[in-house]
Structure formats: C-alpha cells, structure tokens
C-alpha cells in the first residue's frame, strides 16, 4: 500500500459514495486507475466493505456504557445473555477493575432502565456501573 492508496482510503472513509471520477480528479489519476486500485484494495482485504451510517433521525435517543464485573467462569453465560439483548451494541473484555464493557443504545430512559436491570439480574454478574452518554465531542468513526 502506497501513499496514493492511503489517500484513496481516507477519501472513501470520508464518503464511500463518491464517484470514481471525483476520486480520480482529487488524486490526479485516471478514473480507470482509481477503479483498479479500489478493486485491488478490496481483494487484498484493506477494504472490507461499505456500510450505512444512520443519521441523527435514526439514532437512538440514549447511549450508555456499562462496566460489568462477573463471577469466575461466568463469562460465556453472561455473554450469551448480552448477545440476546437488542439494546447491547458492543461488548469488550478488559483488564482492570471490571471484566466487560458494554455499549447500549435505547430509544428512551424506560428501555435503558429495563436493559440495565436485565444485565444486573443476569446469573454470573457480580456488579455493574452504568455511564449514560450526554453528548459526543469527538467521533472519528463518522
């Protein structure tokens, strides 16, 4: 991967729907060259796919991070319960004072509260702490 590939990936990350002609003009390359580079980057695995980023009209009203401590050897059962909850967006294992960090989304406080209760009631969960997100100051994924 060279500097041109990196610039192309950055432009696609900014807006993957840009026409190849626009990308080519910005890079100073022929459209066919840009198309060939994109195909090569897809085949090599550098580009794994394209996705939709929901706008604010579709975004859930609430987002929370939940720090979860679990009992020894309870991980698989707790993870299965979290996977079954539609409010749970991501789950990460961690080092430190907690075992898992989960990101939840909900349309309202009642839905979020019920999800937090279900997590707390899950067999193997020793304790949890929830942090409700108030506003986003930086999100490089968007």
C-alpha positions in Angstrom: 0.0 0.0 0.0 1.4 3.3 -1.0 0.6 7.0 -0.2 -2.0 7.1 -3.0 -3.8 4.0 -1.6 -3.8 5.6 1.8 -5.2 8.9 0.4 -7.8 6.9 -1.5 -8.9 5.0 1.6 -9.1 8.3 3.5 -11.4 9.8 0.9 -13.6 6.7 0.8 -13.8 6.7 4.6 -15.0 10.3 4.4 -17.6 9.4 1.8 -17.7 6.0 0.2 -20.3 7.1 -2.3 -18.0 9.5 -4.1 -17.9 8.7 -7.9 -14.6 7.2 -9.1 -14.3 10.2 -11.4 -14.4 12.6 -8.4 -11.8 10.5 -6.5 -9.6 10.4 -9.7 -9.8 14.2 -10.1 -8.9 14.7 -6.4 -6.0 12.3 -6.7 -4.8 13.4 -10.1 -5.3 9.9 -11.6 -7.3 8.4 -14.4 -10.7 7.0 -13.4 -9.8 3.5 -14.5 -6.7 3.6 -12.3 -8.8 4.6 -9.3 -11.3 1.8 -10.0 -8.4 -0.7 -10.4 -6.9 0.4 -7.1 -10.2 0.1 -5.3 -10.7 -3.4 -6.7 -7.2 -4.4 -5.6 -7.7 -2.9 -2.1 -11.0 -4.9 -1.8 -9.4 -8.1 -2.9 -6.4 -7.7 -0.5 -8.7 -7.1 2.4 -7.6 -3.5 3.0 -11.2 -2.5 2.3 -13.6 -5.0 3.9 -16.8 -3.4 2.8 -19.0 -0.3 2.8 -21.7 0.5 5.4 -24.5 2.8 6.2 -24.1 5.3 9.0 -27.5 6.1 10.4 -28.2 9.8 10.6 -29.5 11.6 13.7 -33.1 10.9 12.7 -32.4 7.2 13.1 -30.0 7.3 16.0 -31.3 6.0 19.4 -32.0 8.8 21.8 -29.8 7.3 24.5 -26.4 5.6 24.6 -24.7 4.2 27.7 -21.5 2.4 28.6 -21.9 -0.3 31.2 -18.9 -1.6 33.2 -19.6 -5.2 34.2 -17.9 -7.4 36.8 -18.6 -11.1 36.6 -18.0 -14.2 38.7 -15.1 -16.5 37.7 -16.0 -18.8 34.8 -19.4 -17.0 34.2 -18.2 -15.3 31.0 -19.9 -17.5 28.4 -23.3 -17.3 30.1 -23.1 -13.6 30.7 -22.0 -13.0 27.1 -24.9 -15.2 25.8 -27.4 -13.1 27.7 -25.8 -9.8 26.5 -25.9 -11.1 22.9 -29.6 -11.7 23.2 -30.4 -8.2 24.3 -31.2 -5.9 21.3 -30.0 -2.8 23.3 -26.5 -4.2 23.6 -24.4 -2.8 20.7 -20.9 -3.9 21.6 -19.2 -5.9 24.3 -15.4 -5.8 25.1 -13.3 -7.8 27.5 -11.0 -5.6 29.6 -8.1 -5.6 32.0 -8.5 -3.7 35.3 -11.3 -3.5 37.8 -14.1 -4.7 35.5 -14.3 -7.7 33.2 -16.6 -6.4 30.4 -17.5 -3.1 28.9 -20.8 -3.0 27.0 -22.3 -0.2 24.9 -26.0 0.1 25.0 -28.5 2.1 22.9 -32.1 2.8 23.7 -35.0 4.9 22.5 -35.9 6.2 25.9 -35.0 6.0 29.6 -37.5 3.3 30.4 -36.0 1.0 27.8 -32.5 1.7 29.0 -33.5 1.2 32.6 -35.1 -2.2 31.8 -31.9 -3.3 29.9 -29.7 -2.3 32.8 -32.0 -4.2 35.2 -31.7 -7.3 33.0 -27.9 -7.1 33.0 -27.8 -6.7 36.8 -30.1 -9.7 37.2 -28.0 -12.0 34.9 -26.6 -15.0 36.6 -22.9 -14.5 37.0 -22.9 -10.7 37.1 -21.3 -9.6 40.3 -22.0 -5.9 39.7 -22.3 -3.2 37.1 -21.9 0.5 36.8 -23.6 2.5 34.0 -22.5 5.7 32.4 -25.1 7.5 30.3 -23.6 9.4 27.4 -24.6 13.1 27.3 -23.1 14.4 24.1 -20.4 13.4 21.6 -17.5 15.7 21.4 -15.4 13.6 19.0 -16.2 10.5 16.9 -13.6 9.6 14.3 -15.7 6.7 13.1 -18.1 9.2 11.4 
